[in-house]
């Protein structure tokens, strides 16, 4: 049986039209959906009050949808300093805790996020 994998959910807070989820399910094995709250990584466009309100309710809905399918959403707050800071640190910790062998996520197209994702991909190899 394949090792579990992490499905890192960022802006795509839904189960339909979700390429990373489809790829994860095609791979087989347990899929562990995770959302990492790391607003510092979005500077200088950190989420404001309205965005945080939307995020709260969207995550609650996603968690309910996953629960209805026998899964659960793992929520983590990324550390803001130290060796395990940011999304990379949170994902590494989850890989250790769960024994997951891979991380799947959907591509984003903002230049700063592309650079972070490239670094993350290299770091997790």
C-alpha positions in Angstrom: 0.0 0.0 0.0 1.4 3.4 -0.9 2.4 5.8 1.8 0.0 8.6 2.6 0.4 12.0 1.0 -0.3 15.5 1.9 -2.7 17.6 -0.2 -1.6 21.2 0.6 -4.7 23.3 0.1 -4.1 27.1 -0.3 -6.6 29.1 -2.3 -8.6 26.3 -3.8 -10.9 25.6 -0.8 -13.1 23.2 -2.6 -13.3 19.5 -3.6 -14.4 20.0 -7.2 -12.2 21.2 -10.0 -9.2 20.5 -7.9 -6.2 19.2 -10.0 -4.0 18.5 -7.1 -6.7 16.4 -5.4 -7.3 14.5 -8.6 -3.6 13.7 -9.0 -3.4 12.7 -5.4 -6.3 10.3 -5.7 -4.9 8.9 -8.9 -1.7 8.0 -7.1 -3.6 5.9 -4.5 -3.2 5.7 -0.8 -4.5 8.0 1.9 -4.8 11.7 1.1 -4.3 14.0 4.1 -5.7 17.5 3.3 -3.9 20.3 5.0 -4.2 24.1 5.2 -1.3 26.1 6.5 -2.0 29.6 7.8 1.1 31.6 6.9 -0.1 35.2 6.3 3.5 36.6 6.6 4.3 34.8 3.3 1.7 36.9 1.5 3.4 40.2 2.4 2.9 42.9 1.4 -0.6 41.6 0.6 -1.4 40.0 3.9 -5.1 39.2 4.3 -7.3 41.9 5.8 -10.4 41.4 8.0 -12.8 40.7 5.2 -10.4 38.1 3.7 -9.9 36.4 7.1 -13.7 36.3 7.5 -14.1 34.7 4.1 -11.2 32.3 4.9 -12.7 31.2 8.2 -16.1 30.3 6.6 -14.6 28.7 3.6 -12.3 26.5 5.7 -15.3 25.5 7.9 -17.3 24.6 4.8 -14.3 22.6 3.3 -13.9 20.8 6.7 -17.6 19.9 6.7 -17.4 18.6 3.1 -14.3 16.5 4.0 -16.0 15.2 7.1 -19.0 14.1 5.1 -16.6 12.0 3.0 -14.9 10.4 6.0 -11.8 12.7 5.9 -10.7 15.6 8.0 -8.9 18.9 7.3 -5.6 19.4 9.1 -5.1 23.0 10.0 -1.7 24.4 11.0 -0.3 27.8 11.8 3.2 28.3 10.3 5.9 29.4 12.7 7.0 33.0 12.0 10.7 32.5 12.9 13.4 29.8 13.3 14.5 26.8 11.3 10.9 25.5 10.9 9.4 28.9 9.8 6.8 29.3 7.2 4.9 26.8 5.0 8.0 24.8 4.4 8.5 24.2 8.1 4.9 23.3 8.7 4.9 20.9 5.8 8.1 19.2 6.9 6.7 18.8 10.4 3.6 17.2 8.9 5.6 14.9 6.7 7.5 13.6 9.8 4.3 13.3 11.9 2.2 11.5 9.3 4.9 9.5 7.4 3.6 11.0 4.2 5.8 10.4 1.2 4.7 13.3 -1.0 3.1 16.7 -1.0 0.7 17.7 -3.8 -0.6 21.3 -4.4 -2.1 23.4 -7.1 0.0 25.9 -8.9 -0.3 29.6 -8.2 0.8 32.3 -10.6 1.9 35.3 -8.5 5.7 35.9 -9.0 6.6 35.8 -5.3 4.6 32.6 -4.8 6.1 30.9 -7.8 9.6 31.6 -6.3 8.5 30.3 -2.9 7.0 27.1 -4.5 10.1 26.5 -6.5 12.2 26.7 -3.3 9.8 24.5 -1.5 9.9 21.9 -4.2 13.7 21.8 -4.1 13.7 21.7 -0.3 11.3 18.8 -0.1 13.1 16.5 -2.6 
